[in-house]
Amino acid sequence: MIRERATSNEELGTTRVFLVSPWEESDPKEVRGAPDIAYLVQGMRRKGWELRRIGPVEFRLPPVPRLLLLRLEIILNLLVVPWRGLSLSRRFGKPSMVVCLDGKLVPGAIVLSSLTRSGFAKFQHGIKDYLTRKNRFLAFLLNPDVILNYRTGGRLFAVEDGSGAWELGKKNRNMVKLSQARPSSVPDVPKEKAFAFCGRLHGIKGAASFLRVARLVRERVPSADCLVIGTGPLVREFRREAWINLLGELPHDEAVSQLAKARALCATAPYGNFTLPVLEAMSSGTVPVAFGVGWTREMIGDGGVVVPHLDEETMARELARLLEDDEFFREKSRAALERAKAFPTWEQRTGEILDSLEALCSAGS
C-alpha cells in the first residue's frame, strides 16, 4: 500500500476525491452536452472537497478505428489510472474516495481504490447495456466492461433514460437510482411553428430516423422550421437539406433556449427516449414526440406523445398535428409542464448524489 503523507484526511477534516474522468470540469451553463458532471464538480467544490482529476490514455482517432482499439485503451488504463492515482496520493495524500465517470475506466479505478483503501463510486447511464444485454457481439464491441457494469462494489449511480436500464441493477445492493434532472428555470420565449432534434447525429441516437421523419413533416407542413442541435457522422446528410436549421453543438443554456422555441421535440433513439433533452423540452412546454421503446411511455406519461417503435409515419403525423392544431398543442404543452415538475432539478439531484458520497466516506468503504 502507499505511504500516506504526515497529515491525513482525517486530521485535516478534508474530503479528498480523485475523479477518474476523460472530461475536464466546467461551468454547467457553458458545457456542451449533459451538465451533470459539471454540476457534480461544482457541488463538491462548494462543500470544500479537494478534487484531483485523473485523466486516462485516449486514442484521438476517427470512430471506427477507435472502436477497434477500445479494448487496448481499457488495458492501458488498467495500468495508467492506478499509476497516476498513486502519484497524486504521494503528492497530496490518500483519497477519501475514487469516483469513476466513464465505464471503460472502471477496472483501473477499482484497482486504485483497492490500493489506496478508499471508497469507490461509479456513474452508469446504461444505454449501451440495454443494447448489449441480448447481443454478446455488441457487448464485445461497444461495452467491454459490461461484466463490471451494475456489479461493482461501492456506490453505483444509475440514471434512468427510458431504456429500462435500472432493471439490470436489481441485484446490486449498492445502487443509487437517479431520475433525469431538469433545469430549475427555463427561458420564457414565444413558441415558433418549429420542431426540433437534439443529440449526436449518429444512427445509434436515431438521427437517420429523424431525418426521414423531418422530410415527411415538411411534406405536410412546408412552412414549419426544423431545428437541429448537435453534430456527428451524419451531418453531411443533414446539410443536403437546405431547409434544416443546423445549429451545431451549443452551450447547455443556449441549447435549452433553442428547445424552448419549438413546439415539439423528436425523440427517435432505438433504445430509450426519456433523455435529458426530452425533460428539458418538457420543462419549457415543448412537447416530446417519441418512439415507445423501453420505459419511454411510463417516463413521459401524459407529458408528450408516444408512438409505436420506429413508426415514422405516425410520428410525422403527430408532429404535424402539434404544429397545425393550436388547441391540441396548448393541451399537450400544459401537460408537459406539469409532468416535468415531478422530476428533480439539477441542484436537487446533485445534492442527493453528494449526500450518498458523504455516507460512503463515513462508512470508509
C-alpha positions, 0 to 999 in steps of 0.5 A: 500500500502507499505511504500516506503523507504526515497529515491525513484526511482525517486530521485535516477534516478534508474530503479528498476525491480523485475523479477518474474522468476523460472530461475536464470540469466546467461551468454547467451553463457553458458545457456542451452536452449533459451538465451533470458532471459539471454540476457534480464538480461544482457541488463538491467544490462548494462543500470544500472537497479537494478534487484531483482529476485523473485523466486516462490514455485516449486514442484521438482517432476517427470512430471506427478505428477507435472502436477497434482499439477500445479494448487496448485503451481499457488495458492501458488504463488498467495500468495508467489510472492506478499509476497516476492515482498513486502519484497524486496520493504521494503528492497530496495524500490518500483519497477519501474516495475514487469516483469513476465517470466513464465505464471503460475506466472502471477496472483501473479505478477499482484497482486504485481504490483497492490500493489506496483503501478508499471508497469507490463510486461509479456513474452508469447511464446504461444505454449501451447495456440495454443494447448489449444485454441480448447481443454478446457481439455488441457487448464485445464491441461497444461495452467491454466492461459490461461484466463490471457494469451494475456489479461493482462494489461501492456506490453505483449511480444509475440514471434512468433514460427510458431504456429500462436500464435500472432493471439490470441493477436489481441485484446490486445492493449498492445502487443509487437510482437517479431520475433525469434532472431538469433545469430549475428555470427555463427561458420564457420565449414565444413558441415558433411553428418549429420542431426540433432534434437534439443529440449526436447525429449518429444512427445509434441516437436515431438521427437517420430516423429523424431525418426521414421523419423531418422530410415527411413533416415538411411534406405536410407542413412546408412552412414549419422550421426544423431545428437541429442541435448537435453534430456527428457522422451524419451531418453531411446528410443533414446539410443536403437539406437546405431547409434544416436549421443546423445549429451545431453543438451549443452551450447547455443554456443556449441549447435549452433556449433553442428547445424552448422555441419549438413546439415539439421535440423528436425523440427517435433513439432505438433504445430509450427516449426519456433523455435529458433533452426530452425533460428539458423540452418538457420543462419549457412546454415543448412537447416530446414526440417519441418512439415507445421503446423501453420505459419511454411511455411510463417516463413521459406519461401524459407529458408528450406523445408516444408512438409505436417503435420506429413508426415514422409515419405516425410520428410525422403525423403527430408532429404535424398535428402539434404544429397545425392544431393550436388547441391540441398543442396548448393541451399537450404543452400544459401537460408537459409542464406539469409532468416535468415538475415531478422530476428533480432539478439539477441542484436537487439531484446533485445534492442527493448524489453528494449526500450518498458520497458523504455516507460512503466516506463515513462508512470508509468503504 
